[in-house]
Amino acid sequence: MKHIGMIGIGLMGHGIASNLVKHGHPLRVLEHAGNQPLDGLKALGVTTAITPRELATQVDVLILCVTGSPQVEAVLTGPDGALQGLRPGTVVIDCSTAVPASTERMAAMVHAAGGRFIDSPMTRTPKEAAEGRLNLLVGGDKALFDECRPLLACFAENITHVGPVGAGHRMKLLHNYVSLGSVTLIAEAAACAQRAGMDPATFVQVLGVGGGWGAALDRLKPFLTDGDSSGLKFSIANAHKDLSYYNTMAEDTHADRTVAQAVLRTLAQAKEEGDPNAFLPEVVTRLVAR
């Protein structure tokens, strides 16, 4: 079994780590204040490292599951970064959400250090991460994709090779723009419905049997009907970050982004109006209060 290193044991990363261990892979993770509690993983034999450099010296595959491009760049190229300890042939798998231009730069630096690189961002939620049922969008050399697929299958249900390095993150940003944009649109409509005195349950029912049906409505429904935001465990801050990345990509490719800019403005204001780490359904409350 390959020796796996992992950086980023957050809500998604914890599920990935658990499934890697269940499939018998020796796993070492980076100690970090942003991790979810590691006690359960350590009880299963997971060990830890203090720096990315130390971690890289001891693994065959290094999986990154951090917040975004600044964090990816920091753990690879910063002081005691992973590139300083990378062994020849080590595969770096970036499951983060990142700006594609940064991804391409990081891939080139990994290759220059003797490693190999694929970007493999995720869709779905922490629930599917824990169940080993994530969707992965993989960018990179097809032969390397084929080599890594059995490992990726330890924590993913649907694995799609979408093109060369950077294509995974491009597809992830397209997906999240549609997904998070749809949630934001419904949230704005739901806020208008509340201001107009419409019953939330009726609002959900009417959309659910008509053109508003879909994953976005399903994930907002518990909050609209019962005030439960756990149906979409994705923070307003992360949604704002992803839409910012999408706008950067659209600008870089000279694509129209009129609607994307409006969604970004809505999320930026919601982020400033309360706890930025609140789950995305809370946007409804902030829109109602404006």
C-alpha positions as CSV (number, residue, x, y, z in Angstrom):
1,M,0.0,0.0,0.0
2,K,1.2,3.5,-0.8
3,H,2.2,5.7,2.1
4,I,-0.1,8.8,2.0
5,G,0.4,12.2,3.5
6,M,-2.4,14.6,3.8
7,I,-2.6,18.4,4.6
8,G,-6.0,19.8,5.5
9,I,-8.2,17.6,7.8
10,G,-11.2,19.9,7.8
11,L,-14.8,18.9,7.3
12,M,-14.1,17.4,3.9
13,G,-10.5,16.2,4.6
14,H,-11.5,14.3,7.7
15,G,-13.8,12.1,5.6
16,I,-11.2,11.5,3.0
17,A,-8.6,10.6,5.7
18,S,-11.0,8.1,7.3
19,N,-11.7,6.3,4.1
20,L,-8.0,6.1,3.2
21,V,-7.4,4.4,6.5
22,K,-10.3,2.1,6.0
23,H,-8.8,0.9,2.8
24,G,-5.6,0.1,4.5
25,H,-3.3,2.9,3.4
26,P,-0.7,4.1,6.0
27,L,-1.6,7.8,6.6
28,R,0.3,10.7,8.1
29,V,-1.3,14.1,8.4
30,L,0.0,17.6,9.1
31,E,-0.7,19.0,12.6
32,H,-2.7,22.2,12.1
33,A,-5.0,24.4,14.2
34,G,-7.6,24.3,11.4
35,N,-7.9,20.5,11.5
36,Q,-11.0,18.7,12.8
37,P,-10.2,16.6,16.0
38,L,-7.7,13.9,15.2
39,D,-8.3,11.6,18.1
40,G,-10.4,9.1,16.1
41,L,-7.8,9.0,13.3
42,K,-4.9,8.6,15.6
43,A,-6.7,5.7,17.3
44,L,-6.8,4.0,13.8
45,G,-3.0,4.4,13.5
46,V,-2.7,7.8,11.7
47,T,0.5,9.6,12.6
48,T,1.3,13.3,12.3
49,A,4.0,15.6,11.1
50,I,4.8,19.2,12.2
51,T,5.8,20.7,8.9
52,P,4.9,20.1,5.2
53,R,8.6,19.5,4.5
54,E,8.8,16.7,7.1
55,L,5.6,15.2,5.8
56,A,6.8,15.2,2.2
57,T,9.9,13.3,3.1
58,Q,7.9,10.3,4.3
59,V,5.2,9.7,1.7
60,D,4.6,8.4,-1.8
61,V,1.5,10.5,-2.3
62,L,0.7,14.0,-0.8
63,I,-3.0,15.0,-0.8
64,L,-3.9,18.7,-0.3
65,C,-7.3,19.6,0.9
66,V,-7.0,23.2,2.0
67,T,-9.1,26.3,1.6
68,G,-7.7,27.8,-1.6
69,S,-4.8,29.0,-3.7
70,P,-3.0,31.0,-1.0
71,Q,-3.0,28.0,1.3
72,V,-1.9,25.6,-1.5
73,E,1.0,27.9,-2.4
74,A,2.0,28.3,1.3
75,V,2.2,24.5,2.0
76,L,4.1,23.8,-1.1
77,T,6.5,26.8,-1.4
78,G,6.5,28.5,2.0
79,P,9.1,28.1,4.7
80,D,9.5,24.4,5.4
81,G,7.2,23.8,2.4
82,A,6.5,20.4,1.0
83,L,8.6,21.1,-2.1
84,Q,11.7,21.2,0.1
85,G,11.2,17.6,1.1
86,L,9.5,16.1,-1.9
87,R,10.9,12.7,-3.0
88,P,11.4,11.9,-6.7
89,G,8.2,10.6,-8.2
90,T,6.0,11.7,-5.4
91,V,2.4,12.4,-6.6
92,V,0.8,15.6,-5.3
93,I,-3.0,15.5,-5.5
94,D,-4.6,18.9,-5.0
95,C,-8.2,18.4,-3.8
96,S,-8.6,22.1,-2.9
97,T,-10.6,24.7,-4.8
98,A,-8.1,26.9,-6.5
99,V,-7.5,29.5,-9.2
100,P,-6.4,27.5,-12.3
101,A,-3.5,29.9,-13.1
102,S,-2.1,29.2,-9.7
103,T,-2.6,25.5,-10.1
104,E,-0.6,25.5,-13.3
105,R,2.3,27.4,-11.6
106,M,2.3,25.0,-8.6
107,A,2.2,21.9,-11.0
108,A,5.3,23.3,-12.8
109,M,7.1,23.7,-9.5
110,V,6.2,20.2,-8.4
111,H,7.5,18.8,-11.7
112,A,10.7,20.9,-11.3
113,A,11.2,19.3,-7.9
114,G,10.9,15.8,-9.3
115,G,7.3,15.2,-8.4
116,R,4.1,14.6,-10.3
117,F,0.8,16.6,-10.0
118,I,-2.9,16.3,-10.6
119,D,-5.6,18.6,-9.5
120,S,-8.6,16.7,-8.2
121,P,-11.2,19.1,-6.6
122,M,-14.3,17.7,-5.1
123,T,-18.1,18.2,-5.3
124,R,-20.7,17.1,-2.8
125,T,-20.7,17.6,1.0
126,P,-19.0,16.4,4.2
127,K,-21.6,13.7,4.5
128,E,-20.5,12.1,1.2
129,A,-16.9,12.6,2.2
130,A,-17.5,10.6,5.3
131,E,-19.3,7.9,3.2
132,G,-16.5,7.8,0.6
133,R,-18.9,9.0,-2.1
134,L,-17.4,12.3,-3.3
135,N,-17.3,13.4,-6.9
136,L,-13.8,14.2,-8.2
137,L,-12.9,16.4,-11.3
138,V,-9.4,15.5,-12.2
139,G,-6.9,17.5,-14.3
140,G,-3.6,16.0,-15.3
141,D,-1.8,13.5,-17.5
142,K,-4.1,10.6,-18.4
143,A,-1.6,7.9,-17.6
144,L,-1.1,9.5,-14.1
145,F,-4.9,9.7,-13.7
146,D,-5.2,6.0,-14.5
147,E,-2.4,5.2,-12.0
148,C,-4.1,7.3,-9.2
149,R,-7.7,6.2,-9.9
150,P,-7.7,3.2,-7.5
151,L,-6.5,5.5,-4.7
152,L,-9.1,8.2,-5.5
153,A,-11.7,5.5,-5.5
154,C,-11.1,5.0,-1.8
155,F,-13.0,8.2,-1.1
156,A,-14.9,9.0,-4.3
157,E,-17.9,7.5,-6.1
158,N,-17.7,9.5,-9.4
159,I,-14.3,10.2,-10.8
160,T,-14.0,12.2,-14.1
161,H,-10.9,13.0,-16.0
162,V,-11.7,16.4,-17.4
163,G,-8.4,17.4,-19.2
164,P,-4.8,18.5,-18.5
165,V,-3.5,20.1,-15.3
166,G,-5.8,23.0,-14.3
167,A,-8.8,21.6,-16.0
168,G,-10.0,20.0,-12.7
169,H,-10.1,23.4,-11.0
170,R,-11.7,25.1,-14.0
171,M,-14.5,22.5,-14.0
172,K,-14.9,22.9,-10.2
173,L,-15.3,26.6,-10.5
174,L,-17.9,26.2,-13.3
175,H,-19.7,23.7,-11.1
176,N,-19.6,25.9,-8.0
177,Y,-20.7,29.0,-9.9
178,V,-23.8,27.1,-11.1
179,S,-24.4,25.4,-7.7
180,L,-23.7,28.3,-5.3
181,G,-25.2,30.8,-7.8
182,S,-28.5,28.8,-7.8
183,V,-28.5,28.7,-4.0
184,T,-28.0,32.5,-3.8
185,L,-30.7,33.1,-6.4
186,I,-33.2,31.0,-4.4
187,A,-32.1,32.6,-1.2
188,E,-32.9,36.0,-2.6
189,A,-36.3,34.8,-3.8
190,A,-37.0,33.3,-0.4
191,A,-36.2,36.6,1.3
192,C,-38.5,38.4,-1.1
193,A,-41.2,35.8,-0.3
194,Q,-40.9,36.3,3.4
195,R,-41.0,40.1,3.0
196,A,-44.2,39.7,1.0
197,G,-45.8,37.5,3.7
198,M,-45.7,34.2,1.8
199,D,-45.6,31.0,3.7
200,P,-42.1,29.4,3.4
201,A,-43.5,25.9,3.2
202,T,-45.8,26.9,0.3
203,F,-42.8,28.6,-1.4
204,V,-40.8,25.4,-1.1
205,Q,-43.7,23.3,-2.3
206,V,-44.4,25.4,-5.4
207,L,-40.8,25.5,-6.5
208,G,-40.4,21.8,-5.7
209,V,-43.0,20.7,-8.2
210,G,-42.1,23.3,-10.8
211,G,-39.0,24.9,-12.4
212,G,-37.3,25.6,-9.1
213,W,-36.8,22.0,-8.2
214,G,-33.2,20.8,-7.8
215,A,-30.3,20.3,-5.4
216,A,-30.1,24.0,-4.5
217,L,-33.7,24.0,-3.3
218,D,-33.3,20.6,-1.5
219,R,-30.3,22.0,0.5
220,L,-32.1,25.2,1.4
221,K,-35.4,23.5,2.3
222,P,-34.5,22.6,5.9
223,F,-33.6,26.2,6.7
224,L,-36.6,27.7,4.9
225,T,-39.1,25.5,6.7
226,D,-37.4,24.7,10.0
227,G,-34.5,27.2,10.4
228,D,-32.0,24.3,10.2
229,S,-28.9,25.4,8.2
230,S,-27.1,22.1,8.4
231,G,-28.6,21.0,5.0
232,L,-25.8,22.9,3.4
233,K,-22.6,22.8,5.5
234,F,-20.8,25.3,3.4
235,S,-19.8,28.7,4.8
236,I,-20.7,32.1,3.4
237,A,-17.0,32.9,3.4
238,N,-16.1,29.8,1.3
239,A,-19.0,30.6,-1.1
240,H,-17.6,34.1,-1.5
241,K,-14.1,32.8,-2.1
242,D,-15.3,30.3,-4.8
243,L,-17.3,33.0,-6.6
244,S,-14.3,35.3,-6.4
245,Y,-12.2,32.6,-8.0
246,Y,-14.8,32.0,-10.7
247,N,-14.9,35.7,-11.5
248,T,-11.1,35.7,-11.8
249,M,-11.2,32.7,-14.2
250,A,-13.9,34.3,-16.3
251,E,-12.0,37.6,-16.5
252,D,-8.8,35.7,-17.4
253,T,-10.7,33.9,-20.3
254,H,-12.5,37.1,-21.4
255,A,-15.9,35.5,-20.7
256,D,-19.0,37.4,-19.7
257,R,-19.5,37.5,-16.0
258,T,-22.5,39.9,-15.5
259,V,-24.5,37.5,-13.4
260,A,-21.4,36.1,-11.6
261,Q,-20.4,39.6,-10.5
262,A,-24.0,40.2,-9.1
263,V,-23.8,36.9,-7.1
264,L,-20.3,37.8,-5.8
265,R,-21.6,41.2,-4.6
266,T,-24.5,39.5,-2.8
267,L,-22.2,37.1,-1.0
268,A,-19.7,39.8,-0.2
269,Q,-22.4,41.9,1.5
270,A,-23.7,38.9,3.3
271,K,-20.2,38.0,4.5
272,E,-19.9,41.5,6.0
273,E,-23.3,41.5,7.7
274,G,-22.6,38.7,10.2
275,D,-20.5,35.7,10.9
276,P,-18.7,34.8,7.7
277,N,-18.3,31.2,8.8
278,A,-22.1,30.8,9.1
279,F,-23.5,28.2,6.7
280,L,-24.7,29.5,3.4
281,P,-28.5,29.2,4.0
282,E,-28.1,32.0,6.6
283,V,-27.9,34.4,3.6
284,V,-31.7,34.3,3.5
285,T,-31.9,35.9,7.0
286,R,-29.4,38.6,6.0
287,L,-31.3,39.4,2.8
288,V,-34.6,39.6,4.7
289,A,-33.0,42.1,7.2
290,R,-31.7,44.5,4.6
